[in-house]
Amino acid sequence: MVALVAIALVPRAADADGGVVRLSQAAGPFTITVFTAPTPLRAGPIDVSVLVQNGRTGDAIDDAAVEVVLRGRDDPSRELRAAALHEQATNKLLYAALLDLPAAGGWHVTVDVAHAGATATVGVDVEAEPALPPWRAYWPYFALPPLALALYALNQWLTLRR
């Protein structure tokens, strides 16, 4: 019982809806904030989320056209392009683009925003780490049987001690 309480109290990383803020910048009539997830950024599936705000009032703009482009810094011919949409975002104030980053290394993220005849572009460089081996995602399942056996053995030992 004590072990279960201890496990439950272990702090876990909290993920925000959009990930890590990579850039927040005034561009034209907008303030554009770019988030990436997962943290740290890794090769494989990634989420690039964008918050578009009115530069004067700070109000979120929810009907802009947002496009995300990733280009390899070492090889600009490697390019990924996707429209960022509210439907793909957990937080509906954000526009999200789901991309599959093919390799680790340096990438340049460009975000193009168009709304009410105005356009703006911002960019930021990011570093992606190599993808995790698949077993790393499943380690808790592999740890569960030995933990159950250890708890059973502890129970038996305490019962016999009485």
Secondary structure, 3 states (H helix, E strand, C coil): CHHHHHHHHCCCCCCCCCCEEEEEEEECCEEEEEEEECCCCECEEEEEEEEEEECCCCCECCCCEEEEEEEECCCCCCEEEEEEEHHHCCCCCCEEEEEEECCCEEEEEEEEEEECCEEEEEEEEEEEECCCCHHHHHHHHHHHHHHHHHHHHHHHHHHHHC
